[in-house]
Amino acid sequence: MRDLWRKGLAIALLLVMIGYTGWQMIQPKENKASSSYENGNVENTQTSMGIEEGKMAPSFTLSSLSGEEIALEHLKGKKVILNFWATWCPPCKKEMPEMQKISKTHGEEVEILAINSTDNEKSVKSVEDFIEEGGYTFTVLLDPEGKVNGNLYRTVAFPTSYFINEDGKIVKRINGQLTEKEMLEFIQS
């Protein structure tokens, strides 16, 4: 009786695995995200990961670490680098000094908005401490419920950055660590 029960369970599990495999095979390819993470960069085959280049940047208003309300729509007429990041993200930590350098040398030409999805952090204090310890002076915005990050811009990995032109259009999306070269190319375009 016990062997019969085991055989029945094995057959049931086999049928479930065959059914699942068949279901996976008939799913449309565009619904399957496939990405690899290497050297802080995300290579993605899914085109719907985040807002696409060429689209208008969705507007939002968030509070900065200093308590100031910043609305993206008020920055029209200026180039913007919109960066989604977290304190615990190694590539985010690597790109911050380069963002600071760009902010110091090209702050008149480009506005850097570093959006921290605070719902993924220990506390706002940990974000404040991170920024203070690094000596970063560019604008850091807090997204306490992750609505701008997750719902509006649909980012799925940190860091993700958007280069937004003077008209408010997304000209480039970077999934992974920003480089000084990429930022300079955007500023000079």
N, C-alpha and C positions, 0 to 999 in steps of 0.2 A: 504494500500500500504506500509506504514511504517513497519507494523508487518511482512509483507511478505519479505521485505528487511532484517530485523533483523534475521528472520528464515533462510534465504539464507546464510547470513554471518555466522551464528552459524554452519550451516551444512558444509560450506566451511572450517571453522576453525577445526571442528571435523575431516574432511577428511585429512587435512594437518597433524594433530597430529597423526592420525592412520597411515598415510603413513610414517611419520618420525619414529615412534615406530617400524614399520615393517622393515624399512631400518636399524635401529640400531641393530635389532635382527639378521639380516643376515650378518652383518659385521664380518669378522674374529676376533676372540678374541685377537690374538696377536697384532692387531692394536689399541687396546683400552688400554690406560694407566690408571692404577688405583693405586693411592698411598694415603697414609695417612701420616700426619705430626704430630708427637708427640714427645715432649721433644727434639726437634732439630734433629730428625732422620727421614729420609724418607724411608718408607717401600714401595717397588714398586713391582708390579706383572708383569710389562712389561720388558722383558729381553733386549730390545734394548735401554734402557735408558743409554746412554753413551757407551763407549768402553768396551767390555767384558773382563773379566779376562782371561789371557792366550794369549791375542793378543799382538803384538808388539806396544809399545807406539808410536803414530805418532809424528814425529819430527817437531819442530817449532823453530823459532828464535824470541824473543821479547826483548824489552828494559826494563832494570830495572829502578827503581826510580832514581838511580844515573846516568842513561844514558848509562850504559854498555849493549852491545848486548850479550844475553845469548842464546845459542843453546842447546836444549836438547840432541842432538846427541853427543855433546862434553862431556857429563857427563857419557857416557858409562864406565863401570868399577866401578861405584859408585851407591849405592842405592839412590833413589830419592823419595821424597814425593811431589807429585804435587797436589796443593790445589787451587781450584777455590772458590773465596770468594767475598764479597762486604762489604763496611763499614756499611751499613744500616741493615745487616743481624744479628739478635741476636745470633744464634748458631755460626756464624763466630767470633763474638766478644768473645764468651766464649772459643773457641778453640785456639785463638791466644796466650794467655799466656802459654798454654801447648806446643804449637809449638815453642815458644821462649825458653822454658826450654829445650826441646829436642835439639834444635839447639845449645844451649850453652854447653850442656853436651855431645852431640853425633855428633857434627858438622863434625868430622873427618870421621865418619861412614856413614852419610846420608846427602844429600843435600835437603834442603827444598826450594821449589819454590812456592811461593804464588802468583797465577795469579789473578789480579784484572781485571774484565771485566769493563773497564773504561767507556764503553758506557752506563753502568747502574748507573753511579755516577754523582754527580753534576759537579765535575771537578777533574782534576789531583791533584789540590791543596788540595781538601778534602781528597784524598787518602794519600798524603804526610803528612798532619796534623794528620790523624788517626795513621799512623805508627810512627810518631815522638812522639805523646802523649803517645802511648803505650810502647815506648822504644824498639820496635821490630827491631832486627838486621839481621834476616834471609832475603833471597833474595825475593824482591817483584817485580814482572814483571807486566807490563801494557799491556793489550789487548784492545787497543783503539776502535776497531770495533767489538769486541766479536767474532772474527773469530776462534781463538784457542778454546775458550770456547764453542761456539755454533756450529760451522761448523766442526771443527776437532775432538773434544772430545765429542760433542753432549750432554753436561750436560744440565739438565733442572731445577736444583735446586741448591741453595747455602746453605751450602757449599757442594761441591763434591770433593773427594780426590782420588788419584790413588797412589798406592805403586808400584814403578817400580824397578825391580831388576837390578843387574849389567850388564845383557845382554840386557837391554832395554825392557824387557817384563813386562806387567802389571800383578802383582800377586794378587792384591786386589783392589777393588773399594769400596769406602765408600760413600754412599749417606746420608749426615747428618754430625753432629758434630764429629770431631776426638777426641779420648781420648789419654792421655799419654800412657795408657796401650797398645792400638792398635799400636801406633807408636813404642813403645819398643819391642813388639812382632815382628814387621816387621824388625827392626834393628837387633834383635838377631836371626832371621831365617836364 
